[in-house]
Amino acid sequence: MHNNFRKIALAFLLTVVFQSCYSFTGASIPPHIHTIGIPLAEDISGFGQSEVPQDLTRIITDKFTREGSLQVAGRTNADALLTITISHITDESVGVRTGETLTNKRVSIFIQATYYDQKKQKQFWQRDFQQSADYPIAQNLVGLKAAIASAENKMSEEILLAVISNW
């Protein structure tokens, strides 16, 4: 009985200690940052899909709005600013060996994001992000657009996590 009590007490103590060490509630966001501005992504890729900057910006903004750790605000009124530059987009064959017929392609989006503290006038971080998605070549432009949307969605999740965890 005495041994069981020790095990229960140790388990309780470890639970309390580990709960106080880490939180999943966005504790990495500095206390003076409540709002974030997300201006339209700049596209220097030359890829030729003019809707990509608008769609990526909208998806990222929607993710922040739904997540709720930071309120999305206008660029000039926001405590922090997230700027995105689309550096390049590729659309390449996937896994084709000599003599095989091309069936799938992969679109990859490469961006540089900067997260900036407008109140203290300092940069939190600047990082490169890359996401990809495959599509059947038979789907042509419809498949390409769906793959771009999938890559943008994955990218927005990664950026959101980077901002709220400040990694």
C-alpha positions in Angstrom: 0.0 0.0 0.0 2.8 2.4 0.9 4.5 1.7 -2.4 1.3 2.5 -4.4 1.0 5.8 -2.5 4.5 6.7 -3.5 3.8 5.9 -7.2 0.7 8.0 -7.2 2.4 10.9 -5.4 5.3 10.7 -7.9 2.9 10.6 -10.9 1.0 13.6 -9.5 4.2 15.6 -8.9 5.5 14.8 -12.4 2.2 15.9 -14.0 2.3 19.2 -12.1 5.9 19.9 -13.0 5.5 19.1 -16.7 2.2 21.0 -17.1 3.9 24.1 -15.7 6.8 23.8 -18.1 5.0 23.9 -21.4 1.8 25.3 -22.8 0.1 25.0 -26.2 -1.8 28.2 -25.9 0.5 30.5 -27.8 2.6 31.5 -24.8 5.4 32.5 -27.2 3.6 35.5 -28.4 5.0 38.5 -26.6 2.5 40.1 -24.2 2.5 43.4 -26.1 1.5 41.8 -29.4 -2.3 41.5 -29.9 -2.8 42.2 -33.6 -1.1 41.2 -36.8 -1.1 42.9 -40.2 -0.8 40.7 -43.2 -0.4 42.7 -46.4 -0.8 41.2 -49.9 2.0 38.8 -50.7 4.6 40.0 -53.2 5.1 37.7 -56.1 8.6 37.9 -57.8 8.3 34.3 -59.1 7.3 35.1 -62.6 5.2 31.9 -62.6 2.3 33.5 -64.4 -0.6 32.6 -62.0 -1.7 36.1 -60.9 -4.2 34.8 -58.3 -1.5 33.1 -56.2 -0.5 36.2 -54.1 -4.2 37.0 -53.4 -5.1 33.4 -52.6 -2.1 32.8 -50.3 -2.7 36.1 -48.4 -6.4 35.2 -48.0 -5.7 31.7 -46.8 -3.1 32.9 -44.2 -5.4 35.7 -43.0 -8.3 33.2 -42.6 -6.0 30.8 -40.6 -5.1 33.6 -38.2 -8.7 34.8 -37.9 -9.9 31.2 -37.1 -7.0 30.4 -34.7 -7.6 33.5 -32.6 -4.3 34.1 -30.8 -3.8 37.3 -32.7 -6.4 39.6 -34.3 -5.9 40.5 -37.9 -5.6 44.3 -38.3 -4.6 46.7 -41.0 -0.9 47.1 -41.8 -0.5 50.5 -40.1 -2.5 49.7 -37.0 -1.1 46.2 -36.2 1.3 45.4 -33.4 3.2 43.0 -35.6 3.5 42.6 -39.3 3.8 39.4 -41.4 5.2 40.0 -44.9 5.4 37.3 -47.6 7.4 37.3 -50.8 6.8 34.4 -53.2 10.3 33.8 -54.6 9.5 31.1 -57.0 7.1 28.4 -58.0 8.0 25.2 -59.9 5.8 22.8 -61.8 7.8 19.7 -62.5 7.4 16.0 -63.5 7.3 13.5 -60.6 8.9 10.1 -60.6 9.2 9.5 -64.3 11.8 7.1 -65.5 13.1 6.8 -69.1 10.5 5.2 -71.3 7.6 5.9 -69.0 4.6 8.2 -69.7 4.3 11.3 -67.6 1.3 11.0 -65.3 1.9 13.3 -62.4 3.4 16.7 -61.8 4.4 18.5 -58.6 3.9 22.2 -58.0 6.2 23.7 -55.3 5.9 27.2 -53.8 8.9 28.8 -52.2 8.4 31.9 -50.1 10.3 34.2 -47.7 8.3 35.4 -44.7 9.3 38.2 -42.3 7.6 38.6 -38.9 8.2 42.0 -37.5 7.4 43.7 -34.1 6.0 47.1 -35.1 5.8 48.4 -31.5 9.4 47.7 -30.7 10.7 48.2 -34.3 12.5 44.9 -34.4 12.4 41.7 -36.5 11.2 38.5 -34.7 12.4 36.3 -37.6 12.8 35.9 -41.3 12.4 32.4 -42.7 12.1 30.5 -46.0 9.2 28.2 -46.4 8.4 25.6 -49.1 5.4 23.4 -49.7 4.5 21.1 -52.6 1.5 19.2 -53.9 1.1 16.7 -56.7 -1.6 16.5 -59.4 -2.5 14.2 -62.3 -1.2 15.8 -65.5 -4.5 14.8 -67.2 -6.2 17.4 -65.0 -4.3 20.2 -66.7 -5.0 23.7 -65.3 -7.7 22.4 -62.9 -5.2 20.0 -61.3 -2.5 22.7 -61.2 -4.8 25.1 -59.4 -5.9 22.5 -56.9 -2.3 21.5 -56.2 -1.4 25.2 -55.7 -4.3 25.6 -53.3 -3.2 22.5 -51.4 0.4 23.8 -51.1 -0.9 27.2 -50.0 -3.0 25.6 -47.3 -0.1 23.6 -46.0 2.1 26.7 -46.1 -0.4 28.8 -44.2 -0.4 26.2 -41.4 3.3 26.2 -41.2 3.5 30.0 -41.1 0.8 30.2 -38.4 2.7 27.8 -36.3 5.9 29.7 -36.7 4.3 33.0 -35.6 2.4 31.7 -32.6 5.2 29.6 -31.4 7.9 32.1 -32.5 10.3 29.3 -33.6 
